[in-house]
Amino acid sequence: MFIKKMSLAIIAMVMCCLYSCQINPSTGNTDLHIQDTLPAGTTDILLTIQGKGFSHVTTDNKVMVDDVEAQIISATDNELVVRIPARKTAKIAVTVKVGSEVSDTVLIDNQIVMLAGR
């Protein structure tokens, strides 16, 4: 059972990388940018967001999944791990805010994230 769950998580991570797409690319020269997202964990729906310009202080970051704020589990300058709220849409939009800076928005296949989170 463990091997099956790990296999599903690895497949989901690969699929998430392949199906992630960017919308609203930044037109300015901002240092805040999402580079990639990966599902993390096998029991909770966690999402690892890799990028640049994040704050290592958890409370300085704000991650929005569609219009709902996600709970930030951990933060570094280039990676955030968040617990994403349950969503029923096929694609979810993820945006990071740090102070007055707002990242680009990334669309993620919600079914892959939910599969990896099981």
Contacts in CASP RR format, 6 or more apart in sequence:
PFRMAT RR
TARGET T0000
AUTHOR 0000-0000-0000
METHOD contacts of the structure
MODEL  1
MFIKKMSLAIIAMVMCCLYSCQINPSTGNTDLHIQDTLPAGTTDILLTIQ
GKGFSHVTTDNKVMVDDVEAQIISATDNELVVRIPARKTAKIAVTVKVGS
EVSDTVLIDNQIVMLAGR
5 42 0 8 1.000
5 118 0 8 1.000
6 42 0 8 1.000
8 115 0 8 1.000
8 116 0 8 1.000
8 118 0 8 1.000
9 39 0 8 1.000
9 41 0 8 1.000
9 42 0 8 1.000
9 116 0 8 1.000
9 117 0 8 1.000
12 39 0 8 1.000
12 112 0 8 1.000
12 113 0 8 1.000
12 115 0 8 1.000
12 116 0 8 1.000
12 117 0 8 1.000
13 38 0 8 1.000
13 39 0 8 1.000
13 116 0 8 1.000
15 109 0 8 1.000
15 112 0 8 1.000
16 37 0 8 1.000
16 38 0 8 1.000
16 39 0 8 1.000
16 108 0 8 1.000
16 109 0 8 1.000
16 112 0 8 1.000
16 113 0 8 1.000
16 116 0 8 1.000
17 36 0 8 1.000
17 38 0 8 1.000
19 108 0 8 1.000
19 109 0 8 1.000
19 112 0 8 1.000
20 36 0 8 1.000
20 37 0 8 1.000
20 106 0 8 1.000
20 107 0 8 1.000
20 108 0 8 1.000
20 109 0 8 1.000
21 106 0 8 1.000
21 107 0 8 1.000
22 34 0 8 1.000
22 104 0 8 1.000
22 105 0 8 1.000
22 106 0 8 1.000
22 107 0 8 1.000
23 93 0 8 1.000
23 104 0 8 1.000
23 105 0 8 1.000
23 106 0 8 1.000
23 107 0 8 1.000
24 104 0 8 1.000
24 105 0 8 1.000
25 104 0 8 1.000
26 33 0 8 1.000
26 103 0 8 1.000
26 104 0 8 1.000
30 101 0 8 1.000
30 103 0 8 1.000
31 52 0 8 1.000
31 53 0 8 1.000
31 101 0 8 1.000
32 52 0 8 1.000
32 53 0 8 1.000
32 54 0 8 1.000
32 96 0 8 1.000
32 98 0 8 1.000
32 101 0 8 1.000
32 102 0 8 1.000
32 103 0 8 1.000
33 51 0 8 1.000
33 52 0 8 1.000
33 53 0 8 1.000
33 103 0 8 1.000
33 104 0 8 1.000
34 49 0 8 1.000
34 50 0 8 1.000
34 51 0 8 1.000
34 94 0 8 1.000
34 95 0 8 1.000
34 96 0 8 1.000
34 103 0 8 1.000
34 104 0 8 1.000
34 106 0 8 1.000
35 50 0 8 1.000
35 51 0 8 1.000
35 52 0 8 1.000
36 49 0 8 1.000
36 50 0 8 1.000
36 51 0 8 1.000
37 47 0 8 1.000
37 48 0 8 1.000
37 49 0 8 1.000
37 50 0 8 1.000
37 94 0 8 1.000
37 106 0 8 1.000
37 108 0 8 1.000
38 47 0 8 1.000
38 48 0 8 1.000
38 50 0 8 1.000
39 45 0 8 1.000
39 46 0 8 1.000
39 47 0 8 1.000
39 48 0 8 1.000
39 112 0 8 1.000
39 113 0 8 1.000
39 116 0 8 1.000
39 117 0 8 1.000
40 46 0 8 1.000
40 47 0 8 1.000
40 48 0 8 1.000
40 81 0 8 1.000
40 116 0 8 1.000
41 116 0 8 1.000
41 117 0 8 1.000
42 116 0 8 1.000
42 117 0 8 1.000
42 118 0 8 1.000
43 117 0 8 1.000
43 118 0 8 1.000
44 83 0 8 1.000
44 117 0 8 1.000
45 83 0 8 1.000
45 84 0 8 1.000
45 86 0 8 1.000
45 113 0 8 1.000
45 114 0 8 1.000
45 116 0 8 1.000
45 117 0 8 1.000
46 73 0 8 1.000
46 81 0 8 1.000
46 82 0 8 1.000
46 83 0 8 1.000
46 84 0 8 1.000
46 117 0 8 1.000
47 70 0 8 1.000
47 81 0 8 1.000
47 82 0 8 1.000
47 83 0 8 1.000
47 84 0 8 1.000
47 94 0 8 1.000
47 108 0 8 1.000
47 113 0 8 1.000
48 79 0 8 1.000
48 80 0 8 1.000
48 81 0 8 1.000
49 63 0 8 1.000
49 79 0 8 1.000
49 80 0 8 1.000
49 81 0 8 1.000
49 82 0 8 1.000
49 94 0 8 1.000
49 96 0 8 1.000
50 78 0 8 1.000
50 79 0 8 1.000
51 78 0 8 1.000
51 79 0 8 1.000
52 77 0 8 1.000
52 78 0 8 1.000
53 77 0 8 1.000
53 78 0 8 1.000
53 98 0 8 1.000
53 101 0 8 1.000
54 61 0 8 1.000
54 75 0 8 1.000
54 76 0 8 1.000
54 77 0 8 1.000
54 78 0 8 1.000
54 79 0 8 1.000
54 80 0 8 1.000
54 96 0 8 1.000
54 98 0 8 1.000
55 61 0 8 1.000
55 75 0 8 1.000
55 77 0 8 1.000
55 98 0 8 1.000
56 75 0 8 1.000
56 76 0 8 1.000
56 77 0 8 1.000
57 75 0 8 1.000
58 72 0 8 1.000
58 74 0 8 1.000
58 75 0 8 1.000
59 72 0 8 1.000
60 75 0 8 1.000
60 98 0 8 1.000
60 99 0 8 1.000
61 72 0 8 1.000
61 75 0 8 1.000
61 80 0 8 1.000
61 96 0 8 1.000
61 97 0 8 1.000
61 98 0 8 1.000
62 69 0 8 1.000
62 96 0 8 1.000
62 97 0 8 1.000
62 98 0 8 1.000
62 99 0 8 1.000
63 69 0 8 1.000
63 70 0 8 1.000
63 72 0 8 1.000
63 80 0 8 1.000
63 82 0 8 1.000
63 94 0 8 1.000
63 95 0 8 1.000
63 96 0 8 1.000
63 97 0 8 1.000
64 70 0 8 1.000
64 93 0 8 1.000
64 94 0 8 1.000
64 95 0 8 1.000
64 96 0 8 1.000
64 97 0 8 1.000
65 82 0 8 1.000
65 84 0 8 1.000
65 85 0 8 1.000
65 87 0 8 1.000
65 92 0 8 1.000
65 93 0 8 1.000
65 94 0 8 1.000
66 87 0 8 1.000
66 89 0 8 1.000
66 92 0 8 1.000
66 93 0 8 1.000
68 85 0 8 1.000
68 87 0 8 1.000
69 85 0 8 1.000
70 82 0 8 1.000
70 83 0 8 1.000
70 84 0 8 1.000
70 85 0 8 1.000
71 82 0 8 1.000
71 83 0 8 1.000
72 80 0 8 1.000
72 81 0 8 1.000
72 82 0 8 1.000
73 81 0 8 1.000
73 82 0 8 1.000
73 83 0 8 1.000
74 80 0 8 1.000
74 81 0 8 1.000
75 81 0 8 1.000
80 96 0 8 1.000
84 92 0 8 1.000
84 113 0 8 1.000
87 110 0 8 1.000
89 110 0 8 1.000
90 109 0 8 1.000
90 110 0 8 1.000
90 111 0 8 1.000
91 107 0 8 1.000
91 108 0 8 1.000
91 109 0 8 1.000
91 110 0 8 1.000
92 107 0 8 1.000
92 108 0 8 1.000
92 110 0 8 1.000
92 113 0 8 1.000
93 105 0 8 1.000
93 106 0 8 1.000
93 107 0 8 1.000
93 108 0 8 1.000
94 105 0 8 1.000
94 106 0 8 1.000
94 107 0 8 1.000
94 108 0 8 1.000
95 102 0 8 1.000
95 103 0 8 1.000
95 104 0 8 1.000
95 105 0 8 1.000
95 106 0 8 1.000
96 102 0 8 1.000
96 103 0 8 1.000
97 103 0 8 1.000
END
